[in-house]
Amino acid sequence: MWHEVQLAKDENRRELVLAGPAIRKRFEENDGNLDETVYQLSALNLLDINDTPLSEISSKIANLEHLQSLILFRNQIGSIPAEIGQLSALKVLDLSGNRIESLPVELGKLKSLTTINLSGNKLKEADLGQLERLTVCNLSSNQLEQFPVLPIGKETHHLAEINLEKNQIKEIPNSLVNQAGLKAINVADNKIELVPQFLAKITKLKEINLKDNPLKDKRLKKLVEQCRSKQVLDYVEKNGYVAPKSENDSGDKVPTEPTTPEEVEVRQLIKVFKASDDARKVSFTQEAHSLRAHTAHCIVRDFDVGNMKKFLQLQNELHDNECGKRELATIATHDLAKIKGNIRYRADLSEQIEITPLGAKAKTTAAKYYDGLKQQAEVIRKEKKRSTYSGVYKFINLLEGEVFVFFDDEEKVISLPPLTNCDETKISADTKNMLLEVTSSVSMDVCHRVMVALLKKLLLKDVQVSRTHPEGKKKPKGKTSSAVVTYDKAVEMHIEQVRLYDAEGNFHSLYPGKGDLVFPEEEKIDVEFK
């Protein structure tokens, strides 16, 4: 048994990483084969083997039933075993930089998969249509001649990023218009001649890369090379290719289930109000901006928090899913009445920052809070026999030296992202007006995506759907009369915009702006700007 595998087994580790010159040499001495004892480590959540001569994934991979991340990039793998379909907990699959020519049908059984990276292989076709929760898809640098089959339908609107750069694709199919959550698509360096007009109808699409394609429209080709995505999409909206009605694209929009005449669908409503001149403002220093660059705020007015347990649960769900266990972004919610004046986002030495962490009764410095978290993390790490910190403890190193915090006008720290809020501004059952805060070190798109998910969960937190007889009475037993969709509680949310300024008082941005709050059609959520 390899030393690293033996150690993982003895300590019942959840993560195993095999990489580096020593590991590569061990593979070479073993004819590119992996120590199959690895497949006995059934507790593994992550298996990472990269930059080795590994040539085969054993069918015994099915034994790793708790595996959430399988990272096998830059090896010499030629095929994927059908048994991979048994990894029901798998969320991330990275097989980039291998020699894979085809995908097994069983790949479609990975219903939890959110991220797939198969770039740098030899794929000529790809069917990912069954991956209902797929969010990020990277099939760049393959040999695809047609667009991959992607998940579409009412329950599959998670796909946000598609990368198909450096393939042989000739056209973009009509079915792409069904990807309501799509924000970025890269089809650079393909064989595309015509860019369809319907791309501009994908409401969330903000980034598109069409470079190095043989585009017939010379004006568009110039825009693609010189301008940003917005200008390209604006041009495509007016001048893009429209297929003749006689053309039958196999990727036509999948028809949705018809709504019966007796069924009434009620939309929920978000009203967005402009920030007044004396409204709360957020400003940032360049130092803080360089440490954690992306932030979005908005105010929710006249909101009934109600069940606190449910309120906290929805935030935890967002942190686990949309926020990628806080690795992509973090959320903070504050009682607006407990924040004095405007908010400033700045960096300072951890010894000089005082905060009352969420759930604490007394102030402490960020440095002392760091020491306490580090001790807790070490205890948990040893108890779970892990080699690394997990959960929020992954980020405690951010408190060393200079940290980034949000202050109010009374110099009270209201937030220390991505670790904790201030206990003094926490939400209670009596809260009516909330300040929502999302920060990310990844991108502004991530901030916006998480904020939209948060607002949707808040909007629909107490909504219950029931079916009643058209007259408003419960449908009598044995009757087949039609039903009307009603809501036990009608919901309308009021959002106030928040302006962001730099340290010199120069206007930076506004959230939410028009186009920031976009929901899939099937969710029946309207947005009005007042």
VEXDREN-2710 file (C-alpha; in Angstrom, 1 decimal):
% VEXDREN-2710
k/r/px/py/pz
1/MET/0.0/0.0/0.0
2/TRP/1.3/3.5/-0.9
3/HIS/2.3/5.6/2.1
4/GLU/-0.2/8.3/1.3
5/VAL/-3.1/5.8/0.9
6/GLN/-2.1/4.1/4.2
7/LEU/-2.1/7.4/6.0
8/ALA/-5.5/8.3/4.6
9/LYS/-6.9/4.9/5.7
10/ASP/-5.4/5.0/9.2
11/GLU/-6.7/8.5/9.8
12/ASN/-10.0/7.9/8.1
13/ARG/-9.5/11.0/6.0
14/ARG/-12.1/12.6/3.8
15/GLU/-9.7/14.0/1.2
16/LEU/-6.8/12.4/-0.7
17/VAL/-4.5/14.3/-3.0
18/LEU/-1.9/12.5/-5.1
19/ALA/0.3/14.9/-7.0
20/GLY/3.9/15.9/-7.4
21/PRO/7.2/14.4/-8.7
22/ALA/7.3/11.6/-6.1
23/ILE/3.8/10.5/-7.0
24/ARG/4.5/10.7/-10.7
25/LYS/7.5/8.5/-10.3
26/ARG/5.5/6.0/-8.3
27/PHE/3.0/5.7/-11.1
28/GLU/5.8/5.3/-13.6
29/GLU/7.2/2.4/-11.6
30/ASN/3.7/0.8/-11.4
31/ASP/3.1/1.0/-15.2
32/GLY/0.6/3.9/-14.8
33/ASN/-1.6/2.1/-12.4
34/LEU/-3.0/3.4/-9.1
35/ASP/-2.8/1.5/-5.8
36/GLU/-6.3/0.1/-5.8
37/THR/-6.5/0.2/-2.1
38/VAL/-7.6/3.8/-2.8
39/TYR/-11.0/2.4/-3.7
40/GLN/-11.4/1.0/-0.2
41/LEU/-11.4/4.5/1.3
42/SER/-15.2/4.7/1.2
43/ALA/-15.3/7.8/3.4
44/LEU/-13.5/10.0/0.8
45/ASN/-15.3/13.2/-0.2
46/LEU/-12.5/14.3/-2.5
47/LEU/-10.0/12.4/-4.6
48/ASP/-7.5/14.5/-6.5
49/ILE/-4.9/12.8/-8.8
50/ASN/-3.2/15.1/-11.3
51/ASP/-0.2/15.3/-13.6
52/THR/0.6/11.6/-13.5
53/PRO/0.7/8.7/-16.0
54/LEU/-2.6/7.3/-14.6
55/SER/-4.2/5.5/-17.6
56/GLU/-7.4/4.0/-16.2
57/ILE/-10.2/4.7/-13.7
58/SER/-11.1/1.3/-12.1
59/SER/-14.7/0.1/-12.0
60/LYS/-14.1/0.0/-8.3
61/ILE/-14.6/3.8/-8.3
62/ALA/-18.2/2.9/-7.4
63/ASN/-17.1/2.0/-3.9
64/LEU/-16.4/5.7/-3.1
65/GLU/-20.1/6.3/-2.5
66/HIS/-19.5/9.6/-0.6
67/LEU/-17.3/11.2/-3.2
68/GLN/-18.3/14.7/-4.0
69/SER/-15.3/15.9/-6.0
70/LEU/-13.3/13.7/-8.4
71/ILE/-10.3/15.7/-9.8
72/LEU/-8.2/13.7/-12.3
73/PHE/-6.8/16.4/-14.6
74/ARG/-3.7/16.1/-16.8
75/ASN/-3.3/12.3/-16.7
76/GLN/-3.5/9.7/-19.5
77/ILE/-7.0/8.4/-19.0
78/GLY/-8.5/7.0/-22.1
79/SER/-12.1/6.2/-21.0
80/ILE/-14.6/6.7/-18.2
81/PRO/-16.1/3.5/-16.7
82/ALA/-19.9/3.1/-16.6
83/GLU/-19.7/2.6/-12.8
84/ILE/-19.1/6.3/-12.4
85/GLY/-22.9/6.7/-12.7
86/GLN/-23.1/5.2/-9.2
87/LEU/-21.4/8.2/-7.5
88/SER/-24.8/9.8/-6.6
89/ALA/-23.1/12.4/-4.3
90/LEU/-20.7/13.6/-7.0
91/LYS/-20.9/17.4/-7.5
92/VAL/-17.6/18.2/-9.3
93/LEU/-16.0/16.1/-12.0
94/ASP/-12.7/17.3/-13.6
95/LEU/-11.1/15.0/-16.2
96/SER/-9.5/17.7/-18.3
97/GLY/-6.3/17.1/-20.1
98/ASN/-6.7/13.4/-20.7
99/ARG/-7.4/11.2/-23.8
100/ILE/-11.1/10.5/-23.5
101/GLU/-12.9/10.0/-26.8
102/SER/-16.5/9.2/-25.6
103/LEU/-18.8/9.5/-22.6
104/PRO/-20.7/6.6/-21.1
105/VAL/-24.5/6.9/-21.0
106/GLU/-24.3/6.3/-17.2
107/LEU/-22.8/9.8/-16.8
108/GLY/-26.4/11.0/-17.0
109/LYS/-27.1/9.4/-13.6
110/LEU/-25.0/12.0/-11.8
111/LYS/-28.0/14.1/-10.7
112/SER/-26.0/16.0/-8.1
113/LEU/-23.3/17.1/-10.6
114/THR/-22.9/20.9/-10.8
115/THR/-19.5/21.3/-12.4
116/ILE/-18.0/19.2/-15.3
117/ASN/-14.6/19.9/-16.9
118/LEU/-13.7/17.7/-19.8
119/SER/-11.5/20.2/-21.7
120/GLY/-8.4/19.0/-23.5
121/ASN/-9.7/15.6/-24.5
122/LYS/-10.7/14.0/-27.8
123/LEU/-14.5/14.1/-27.6
124/LYS/-16.3/14.3/-30.9
125/GLU/-19.8/14.5/-29.3
126/ALA/-21.2/15.0/-25.8
127/ASP/-24.6/14.3/-24.4
128/LEU/-25.1/16.0/-21.0
129/GLY/-28.8/16.4/-21.3
130/GLN/-29.6/14.4/-18.1
131/LEU/-27.4/16.4/-15.8
132/GLU/-30.2/18.4/-14.3
133/ARG/-28.2/20.5/-11.8
134/LEU/-25.3/21.3/-14.1
135/THR/-24.1/24.9/-13.5
136/VAL/-20.6/25.0/-15.1
137/CYS/-19.7/23.1/-18.3
138/ASN/-16.2/23.2/-19.9
139/LEU/-15.7/21.1/-23.1
140/SER/-13.1/23.4/-24.6
141/SER/-10.2/22.0/-26.7
142/ASN/-11.9/18.9/-27.9
143/GLN/-13.1/17.7/-31.4
144/LEU/-16.8/18.6/-31.2
145/GLU/-18.4/19.3/-34.5
146/GLN/-21.9/19.9/-33.0
147/PHE/-23.0/21.7/-29.9
148/PRO/-23.3/19.3/-26.9
149/VAL/-26.7/18.2/-25.8
150/LEU/-27.5/20.3/-22.6
151/PRO/-30.2/19.9/-20.0
152/ILE/-33.3/21.9/-20.7
153/GLY/-36.8/22.1/-19.2
154/LYS/-38.7/23.5/-16.3
155/GLU/-36.5/21.9/-13.6
156/THR/-33.2/22.5/-15.3
157/HIS/-32.3/26.1/-15.4
158/HIS/-29.0/26.1/-13.4
159/LEU/-26.6/26.2/-16.3
160/ALA/-24.6/29.5/-16.0
161/GLU/-21.3/29.0/-17.8
162/ILE/-20.5/27.1/-21.1
163/ASN/-17.0/26.9/-22.5
164/LEU/-16.7/25.3/-25.9
165/GLU/-13.6/27.2/-27.1
166/LYS/-11.3/25.4/-29.7
167/ASN/-13.6/22.9/-31.2
168/GLN/-15.1/22.4/-34.7
169/ILE/-18.6/23.6/-34.0
170/LYS/-20.4/25.2/-37.0
171/GLU/-23.6/26.6/-35.5
172/ILE/-25.3/27.5/-32.3
173/PRO/-28.6/25.6/-31.8
174/ASN/-32.0/27.2/-31.1
175/SER/-32.3/25.1/-27.9
176/LEU/-29.8/27.4/-26.2
177/VAL/-32.5/30.0/-25.8
178/ASN/-34.0/27.7/-23.1
179/GLN/-31.0/28.2/-20.9
180/ALA/-32.7/30.9/-18.7
181/GLY/-29.8/31.0/-16.2
182/LEU/-27.0/31.2/-18.8
183/LYS/-24.6/34.1/-18.0
184/ALA/-21.4/33.3/-20.0
185/ILE/-20.7/31.4/-23.2
186/ASN/-17.3/30.9/-24.9
187/VAL/-17.4/29.5/-28.4
188/ALA/-14.2/31.2/-29.6
189/ASP/-12.0/29.4/-32.2
190/ASN/-14.7/27.3/-33.8
191/LYS/-16.2/27.2/-37.3
192/ILE/-19.2/29.4/-36.7
193/GLU/-20.3/31.7/-39.6
194/LEU/-23.7/33.0/-38.5
195/VAL/-24.6/34.2/-35.0
196/PRO/-28.3/33.8/-34.2
197/GLN/-30.4/36.7/-33.1
198/PHE/-32.1/34.7/-30.3
199/LEU/-28.9/34.9/-28.2
200/ALA/-30.0/38.4/-27.2
201/LYS/-33.1/36.9/-25.7
202/ILE/-31.2/35.0/-23.1
203/THR/-31.8/37.6/-20.4
204/LYS/-29.0/36.8/-18.1
205/LEU/-26.3/36.4/-20.7
206/LYS/-23.6/39.0/-20.0
207/GLU/-20.5/37.5/-21.5
208/ILE/-20.0/36.0/-25.0
209/ASN/-16.8/35.2/-26.8
210/LEU/-17.0/34.7/-30.5
211/LYS/-13.4/35.4/-31.4
212/ASP/-11.5/33.5/-34.1
213/ASN/-14.6/32.2/-35.9
214/PRO/-15.1/32.7/-39.7
215/LEU/-18.0/35.1/-39.2
216/LYS/-19.7/36.2/-42.4
217/ASP/-20.9/39.5/-41.0
218/LYS/-17.7/41.7/-41.2
219/ARG/-19.1/44.4/-39.0
220/LEU/-19.9/41.8/-36.3
221/LYS/-16.4/40.3/-36.7
222/LYS/-14.9/43.6/-36.0
223/LEU/-17.1/44.2/-32.9
224/VAL/-16.2/40.7/-31.6
225/GLU/-12.5/41.5/-31.9
226/GLN/-12.6/45.0/-30.4
227/CYS/-15.7/45.4/-28.2
228/ARG/-17.2/44.1/-25.0
229/SER/-19.9/41.5/-24.8
230/LYS/-22.7/44.1/-24.4
231/GLN/-22.0/45.8/-27.6
232/VAL/-21.8/42.5/-29.4
233/LEU/-25.1/41.3/-28.0
234/ASP/-26.8/44.7/-28.8
235/TYR/-25.7/44.3/-32.4
236/VAL/-26.8/40.6/-32.6
237/GLU/-30.2/41.6/-31.2
238/LYS/-30.8/43.8/-34.3
239/ASN/-28.7/42.2/-37.0
240/GLY/-28.2/38.6/-35.9
241/TYR/-29.1/35.6/-38.1
242/VAL/-32.8/34.6/-38.2
243/ALA/-33.4/31.1/-39.5
244/PRO/-36.1/30.8/-42.2
245/LYS/-39.4/29.3/-40.9
246/SER/-38.9/26.3/-43.1
247/GLU/-35.6/25.4/-41.4
248/ASN/-36.1/22.6/-38.8
249/ASP/-33.4/22.8/-36.2
250/SER/-33.2/19.7/-34.1
251/GLY/-32.5/21.9/-31.2
252/ASP/-35.9/23.7/-31.3
253/LYS/-37.4/24.8/-28.1
254/VAL/-38.9/22.0/-26.1
255/PRO/-42.6/22.7/-25.6
256/THR/-43.7/23.2/-22.0
257/GLU/-46.7/21.6/-20.6
258/PRO/-49.8/23.5/-21.6
259/THR/-51.8/25.4/-19.0
260/THR/-55.4/24.4/-18.9
261/PRO/-58.0/27.2/-19.3
262/GLU/-59.2/26.5/-15.8
263/GLU/-55.7/26.9/-14.2
264/VAL/-54.8/30.4/-13.0
265/GLU/-51.2/31.1/-12.4
266/VAL/-50.4/34.0/-10.0
267/ARG/-47.1/35.8/-10.3
268/GLN/-45.2/37.1/-7.3
269/LEU/-43.9/40.7/-7.5
270/ILE/-40.7/42.5/-6.5
271/LYS/-40.9/46.3/-6.6
272/VAL/-37.5/48.1/-6.8
273/PHE/-37.5/51.7/-5.5
274/LYS/-34.8/54.3/-6.4
275/ALA/-32.4/55.3/-3.7
276/SER/-33.3/58.7/-2.4
277/ASP/-30.6/61.4/-2.0
278/ASP/-30.5/60.8/1.8
279/ALA/-30.6/57.0/1.5
280/ARG/-28.0/54.8/3.0
281/LYS/-24.8/54.7/1.0
282/VAL/-21.8/52.2/1.0
283/SER/-18.3/53.4/0.3
284/PHE/-15.1/51.4/0.0
285/THR/-11.3/52.0/0.3
286/GLN/-9.0/50.8/-2.4
287/GLU/-7.2/48.5/0.1
288/ALA/-10.5/46.7/1.1
289/HIS/-11.5/46.5/-2.6
290/SER/-8.2/44.8/-3.5
291/LEU/-8.6/42.2/-0.7
292/ARG/-12.2/41.2/-1.5
293/ALA/-13.2/43.1/-4.6
294/HIS/-16.9/42.3/-5.3
295/THR/-19.8/43.4/-3.2
296/ALA/-23.5/44.0/-3.6
297/HIS/-26.0/45.6/-1.2
298/CYS/-29.7/46.3/-1.2
299/ILE/-32.4/47.1/1.4
300/VAL/-35.6/45.1/1.9
301/ARG/-38.4/47.2/3.3
302/ASP/-41.4/46.1/5.4
303/PHE/-40.4/42.5/5.5
304/ASP/-42.0/40.1/8.0
305/VAL/-39.2/37.8/9.1
306/GLY/-41.6/35.5/11.0
307/ASN/-40.1/32.1/11.6
308/MET/-36.5/32.7/12.5
309/LYS/-35.5/29.1/12.2
310/LYS/-36.7/29.1/8.6
311/PHE/-35.0/32.4/7.9
312/LEU/-31.6/31.1/9.2
313/GLN/-32.1/27.8/7.3
314/LEU/-32.6/29.5/4.0
315/GLN/-29.3/31.4/4.5
316/ASN/-27.5/28.2/5.4
317/GLU/-28.8/26.5/2.3
318/LEU/-27.5/29.3/0.2
319/HIS/-24.1/29.2/1.8
320/ASP/-23.9/25.5/1.1
321/ASN/-25.1/25.6/-2.5
322/GLU/-25.1/28.9/-4.4
323/CYS/-22.1/30.2/-2.3
324/GLY/-20.2/26.9/-2.7
325/LYS/-19.8/26.5/1.1
326/ARG/-18.6/30.2/1.2
327/GLU/-15.8/29.6/-1.2
328/LEU/-17.6/31.6/-4.0
329/ALA/-19.4/34.2/-1.8
330/THR/-20.8/34.9/1.6
331/ILE/-24.1/36.5/2.7
332/ALA/-24.8/38.8/5.6
333/THR/-28.2/40.1/6.7
334/HIS/-28.6/43.1/9.1
335/ASP/-31.4/44.8/10.9
336/LEU/-31.3/48.3/9.2
337/ALA/-32.6/50.0/12.3
338/LYS/-29.5/48.9/14.2
339/ILE/-27.1/50.4/11.7
340/LYS/-26.2/54.1/12.2
341/GLY/-25.8/56.2/9.1
342/ASN/-23.8/55.1/6.1
343/ILE/-21.6/52.1/5.7
344/ARG/-17.9/52.0/4.9
345/TYR/-15.9/49.1/3.6
346/ARG/-12.3/49.3/4.6
347/ALA/-9.2/47.3/5.6
348/ASP/-7.3/47.6/8.9
349/LEU/-4.9/45.7/11.1
350/SER/-6.6/42.8/12.9
351/GLU/-5.3/44.0/16.3
352/GLN/-7.2/47.3/15.8
353/ILE/-10.6/45.9/14.7
354/GLU/-13.1/45.3/17.4
355/ILE/-16.3/43.3/16.8
356/THR/-19.0/41.5/18.7
357/PRO/-19.2/38.3/16.7
358/LEU/-22.6/36.8/16.0
359/GLY/-23.8/35.0/19.1
360/ALA/-21.2/36.6/21.4
361/LYS/-21.9/38.9/24.3
362/ALA/-18.7/41.0/24.4
363/LYS/-16.4/42.7/21.9
364/THR/-13.1/41.3/20.9
365/THR/-10.4/42.2/18.4
366/ALA/-10.3/40.4/15.1
367/ALA/-6.9/39.0/16.1
368/LYS/-8.3/37.4/19.2
369/TYR/-11.3/36.2/17.3
370/TYR/-8.8/34.6/14.9
371/ASP/-7.0/32.8/17.7
372/GLY/-10.3/31.4/19.0
373/LEU/-11.4/30.2/15.6
374/LYS/-8.0/28.6/15.0
375/GLN/-8.2/26.7/18.2
376/GLN/-11.7/25.5/17.4
377/ALA/-10.7/24.5/13.9
378/GLU/-7.7/22.5/15.2
379/VAL/-10.0/20.6/17.6
380/ILE/-12.5/19.8/14.9
381/ARG/-9.8/18.8/12.4
382/LYS/-8.3/16.3/14.9
383/GLU/-11.7/15.0/15.8
384/LYS/-12.6/14.3/12.2
385/LYS/-9.1/13.2/11.4
386/ARG/-8.6/15.5/8.5
387/SER/-5.5/17.1/7.1
388/THR/-7.1/20.4/6.3
389/TYR/-9.7/22.7/7.8
390/SER/-13.3/22.5/6.7
391/GLY/-16.3/24.8/6.5
392/VAL/-15.9/28.4/7.6
393/TYR/-12.6/27.5/9.2
394/LYS/-11.0/27.4/5.8
395/PHE/-11.0/31.2/5.8
396/ILE/-9.5/32.0/9.2
397/ASN/-6.1/32.8/7.6
398/LEU/-7.8/35.9/6.2
399/LEU/-7.8/37.4/9.7
400/GLU/-4.0/37.4/9.9
401/GLY/-2.5/40.9/9.4
402/GLU/-4.9/43.2/7.5
403/VAL/-8.6/42.4/7.4
404/PHE/-11.6/43.9/5.6
405/VAL/-14.7/45.0/7.5
406/PHE/-17.9/47.0/7.1
407/PHE/-18.4/49.9/9.6
408/ASP/-21.3/52.2/10.2
409/ASP/-21.0/55.9/11.2
410/GLU/-20.5/55.0/14.8
411/GLU/-17.5/53.0/13.9
412/LYS/-19.3/49.8/14.8
413/VAL/-18.2/46.8/12.8
414/ILE/-21.3/45.2/11.3
415/SER/-19.6/42.5/9.2
416/LEU/-16.4/40.7/8.9
417/PRO/-16.7/38.7/5.7
418/PRO/-16.5/35.9/5.0
419/LEU/-16.6/34.8/8.6
420/THR/-19.2/36.5/10.8
421/ASN/-21.7/39.3/11.2
422/CYS/-21.9/41.7/14.1
423/ASP/-24.3/40.4/16.9
424/GLU/-25.5/44.0/17.5
425/THR/-27.1/44.2/14.0
426/LYS/-28.4/40.6/13.7
427/ILE/-31.9/39.9/12.4
428/SER/-34.7/39.2/14.9
429/ALA/-38.4/38.3/14.6
430/ASP/-39.2/42.0/15.1
431/THR/-37.0/43.2/12.2
432/LYS/-38.9/45.0/9.5
433/ASN/-36.2/46.6/7.3
434/MET/-33.1/44.6/6.3
435/LEU/-29.8/45.4/4.7
436/LEU/-28.7/42.5/2.5
437/GLU/-24.9/42.1/1.9
438/VAL/-23.2/39.7/-0.5
439/THR/-19.4/39.7/-1.0
440/SER/-17.2/37.6/-3.2
441/SER/-13.5/37.3/-4.1
442/VAL/-14.4/35.5/-7.4
443/SER/-16.6/37.9/-9.5
444/MET/-19.4/40.4/-9.5
445/ASP/-21.5/37.9/-11.4
446/VAL/-21.3/35.5/-8.5
447/CYS/-22.4/38.3/-6.1
448/HIS/-25.4/39.1/-8.4
449/ARG/-26.3/35.4/-8.8
450/VAL/-26.3/34.8/-5.0
451/MET/-28.3/38.0/-4.3
452/VAL/-31.0/36.9/-6.8
453/ALA/-31.2/33.5/-5.1
454/LEU/-31.4/35.2/-1.7
455/LEU/-34.2/37.5/-2.8
456/LYS/-36.1/34.7/-4.4
457/LYS/-35.9/32.6/-1.2
458/LEU/-37.0/35.5/0.9
459/LEU/-39.9/36.3/-1.4
460/LEU/-41.2/32.7/-1.4
461/LYS/-40.3/31.8/2.2
462/ASP/-43.9/31.7/3.4
463/VAL/-45.7/30.9/0.2
464/GLN/-47.8/27.8/0.1
465/VAL/-49.6/26.6/-2.9
466/SER/-53.0/25.0/-2.6
467/ARG/-55.6/23.9/-5.1
468/THR/-59.2/25.0/-4.6
469/HIS/-62.5/24.8/-6.4
470/PRO/-63.2/27.8/-8.8
471/GLU/-65.7/29.1/-6.4
472/GLY/-63.1/29.2/-3.7
473/LYS/-64.3/26.1/-1.9
474/LYS/-62.3/22.9/-1.5
475/LYS/-62.9/20.5/-4.3
476/PRO/-65.5/18.0/-3.2
477/LYS/-64.5/14.4/-3.0
478/GLY/-65.2/12.3/-6.1
479/LYS/-65.7/15.4/-8.2
480/THR/-63.6/16.0/-11.4
481/SER/-64.2/19.7/-11.7
482/SER/-61.2/21.8/-12.6
483/ALA/-58.9/23.4/-10.1
484/VAL/-57.6/26.9/-9.7
485/VAL/-54.1/27.6/-8.5
486/THR/-54.2/29.9/-5.6
487/TYR/-51.7/31.2/-3.0
488/ASP/-52.4/31.0/0.7
489/LYS/-50.4/34.1/1.2
490/ALA/-49.8/36.7/-1.6
491/VAL/-46.3/38.0/-1.6
492/GLU/-45.0/41.4/-2.7
493/MET/-41.4/42.4/-1.8
494/HIS/-40.1/46.0/-1.7
495/ILE/-36.5/46.5/-2.5
496/GLU/-34.5/49.8/-2.2
497/GLN/-31.4/50.4/-4.3
498/VAL/-28.1/51.0/-2.6
499/ARG/-25.4/53.2/-4.1
500/LEU/-21.7/52.3/-3.9
501/TYR/-19.0/55.0/-3.8
502/ASP/-15.2/54.9/-3.7
503/ALA/-13.2/56.5/-0.8
504/GLU/-13.1/59.9/-2.6
505/GLY/-16.9/60.0/-2.8
506/ASN/-17.0/59.2/-6.5
507/PHE/-20.1/57.2/-7.6
508/HIS/-19.1/53.6/-8.4
509/SER/-22.3/51.6/-9.0
510/LEU/-25.9/50.9/-8.0
511/TYR/-27.6/47.7/-7.1
512/PRO/-30.0/46.4/-8.2
513/GLY/-30.1/48.0/-11.6
514/LYS/-32.4/47.1/-14.4
515/GLY/-31.3/43.7/-15.7
516/ASP/-29.8/42.6/-12.4
517/LEU/-33.0/40.8/-11.1
518/VAL/-34.0/38.4/-13.8
519/PHE/-35.9/35.2/-13.0
520/PRO/-36.8/32.2/-15.2
521/GLU/-40.2/32.6/-16.8
522/GLU/-41.5/29.5/-15.1
523/GLU/-40.9/30.9/-11.6
524/LYS/-43.6/33.6/-12.2
525/ILE/-41.7/36.4/-10.5
526/ASP/-42.2/39.9/-11.9
527/VAL/-39.9/42.8/-11.2
528/GLU/-41.1/46.5/-11.4
529/PHE/-38.8/49.5/-11.1
530/LYS/-40.6/52.4/-9.5
END
